[in-house]
């Protein structure tokens, strides 16, 4: 049996005062990170923040779309959609 997986839609604001999962943004989540967008630093910060808040190892998260955009899609391995949504809602 395959491990569960899901994809999250994100709207990312780099260069914020603090890193946080702010709340819902349409069908996705609004995320703020302190890192700047240069050199993929903000992308790395987003993945690290999500891994911490979702209690997943960093290798379980993959940026699949939006590397140079504020709108991103991240694939999560080892967690289903319902559980990911529950953990994100709890982490705000």
C-alpha positions in Angstrom: 0.0 0.0 0.0 1.3 3.4 -0.9 1.9 6.1 1.7 -0.6 8.9 1.8 0.3 12.2 0.1 -1.3 15.5 -0.7 -0.6 18.8 -2.3 -1.0 22.2 -0.7 -1.6 25.5 -2.5 0.3 28.4 -0.8 0.4 32.1 -1.2 3.8 33.2 0.1 5.0 36.6 1.4 8.8 36.7 1.7 10.6 39.3 3.7 8.1 39.4 6.5 8.9 40.4 10.1 8.2 36.8 11.3 7.6 33.5 9.8 4.0 32.2 10.2 1.1 30.3 8.7 -1.4 33.2 8.6 -4.6 31.4 7.6 -6.6 30.5 4.6 -6.1 32.2 1.2 -8.8 31.0 -1.2 -8.4 27.3 -1.6 -4.9 27.4 -0.1 -2.9 28.8 2.8 -1.2 32.2 3.3 2.4 31.8 4.6 4.9 34.5 5.6 8.6 33.9 5.9 11.4 36.2 7.0 13.7 35.0 4.2 14.2 37.0 1.0 13.2 35.5 -2.3 16.8 35.7 -3.7 18.5 32.4 -4.4 15.5 30.3 -3.3 15.9 31.3 0.3 12.2 31.9 0.7 11.3 28.6 -0.8 13.6 26.8 1.6 12.1 28.8 4.5 8.6 27.8 3.4 9.5 24.1 3.3 11.2 24.3 6.7 8.2 26.1 8.3 5.7 23.6 6.8 7.9 20.6 8.0 7.9 22.0 11.5 4.2 22.8 11.7 3.1 19.6 10.1 5.6 17.5 12.1 7.1 15.9 9.0 10.7 15.3 8.0 12.0 17.9 5.6 12.6 15.2 2.9 8.8 14.6 2.8 8.1 18.0 1.3 8.7 18.9 -2.3 8.1 22.2 -4.1 6.4 21.1 -7.3 5.2 24.5 -8.7 5.9 28.2 -8.3 9.6 28.3 -7.5 9.8 31.9 -8.7 6.2 32.9 -7.8 4.3 33.9 -4.7 1.8 31.1 -5.6 3.3 27.7 -4.9 2.2 24.1 -4.7 4.0 21.8 -2.2 3.7 18.0 -2.2 3.6 16.3 1.2 4.5 12.6 1.6 3.3 10.6 4.5 0.2 12.7 5.3 -3.3 12.9 3.8 -5.2 16.1 3.0 -7.5 16.0 6.0 -4.7 15.6 8.5 -2.5 18.2 6.8 -5.4 20.7 7.0 -6.1 19.9 10.6 -2.4 20.4 11.6 -2.1 23.7 9.7 -5.3 25.0 11.3 -4.0 24.0 14.7 -0.6 25.6 14.1 -1.9 29.2 13.5 
